[in-house]
């Protein structure tokens, strides 16, 4: 039986290099396979430069940027949940639907957070 310890045996720089490779592979997979991720990336390509340009203080600028990046993080986690559920079974099941719906709800909250924070700071 494999307990996963062999995969965790790297330490130091080797671990960092391999972890970075896995992270990069995840970003590429999200970009290639997830339309919602690409849409959020496009939104971030507009909002992040705008956040740098707006006449706001440093804390407000940091919050404007943070909520945009948070939505990308939530989308990556939502995509991971969906991939895991689909890996387990493509059969329709109430718990599979619930897991996917909860991930989608998390993304809705993250997008709402962007709207609320940007509105509060700019209005």
Helices and strands as residue ranges (DSSP letters): G 5-8, H 12-33, H 35-53, H 58-88, H 94-122
